[in-house]
């Protein structure tokens, strides 16, 4: 085993032995790579010059929490995963013959190919033909299947809504016949029939729903600074009918959202983490906002529970996790660990790791893995 030390800008500096270094007031990214058990080179002067001290090796292990294996038919393929507000995992499955239909691209223009020779073309905002899709949900007692008919959503994200409804959101941008621009949210009933649709803005990064049917939408920079003003706040909340009811405004001392890197809609609060300053922000049930500075740069998922916050990922490095602890109004680094989560065996839409409450969730084929940030890391 070895560690790759990187600076905050993400480039590797040197491989060292099976160790992890801590620096006061800042995090030097530490990435644990599993390989042969062989000695590494001597401790580099680079580390000593930056006030690094005694290393530790820690692991945070995920557990197999469930599988879609008995629910997924042999002829089906999963094209998107999600986690609902109750922590149950969801999968969007289609017939294998339709697996490419939701991922079509327009033919790239000559001008686009001159700038980006390998560009596949702009994503189609509607599928070239409709398809049927099944929403699979693993509940505590049994698995549920809801078949959606006449779906034309491309690059779909999915979330559950109350009363058995399902929200599908297309990760595309386009002008629509009603004059709106950006992505559409489509609500399907428990009978699988489309009940309504509404605009959700452009440049959507993530969508998570709450138990009462509120829809939280975060945006990356194209949505924040793009043509559709809906994404300008970087984080918004809508009712289940698509009515906008709240938009993020930074508290005093913080800049606004330029790119929302991670969103976690928990039962008692909503957590967000964003560029440029990378603060951790908590939106309470009464919409009051609290914030904490973090030493973490570029994480793509977060989980919070029992006085801890875990940040997964970072700029230019293999997956690692930084654990922070809330102490007297500050976030203090607790550990830097390698989260033992499975790799993805096939590309699907959405995030490879999803934060919900105190859990980081990951999927590999039909299997669902979950990592509890409240657990004690192994040494």
CORVENSUL-V123100 format. One line per field, one symbol per residue. phi: phi as a letter, one per 20 degrees, with the letter a starting at -180 (. if undefined). Layout:
# CORVENSUL-V123100
phi: ???
This chain:
# CORVENSUL-V123100
phi: .bddecefeoefdaecffbbddcgmbdegccedebfecfdffgffgfffdmecgebdccdeecferbegedfffedcedadbcefenfeccddcfgfdfegfcfcfffffffffecgdffofffecffbfbecdedceefebedcceddlecfdledcbecgmmfcddceeccaedfenfcoedecddffenefdrbbfcndmfebccddfenfddcdceffffdeeeffegfnbcccffenffcacfcffgndfffeaefbcbeefdaddcbbedeleedddffemfccbcfceednfdbbbcalmccdddnrfmcfgbcdedcfclncddfebdcefedffeebfcfoefccebmedddbccmeeddccefefefed
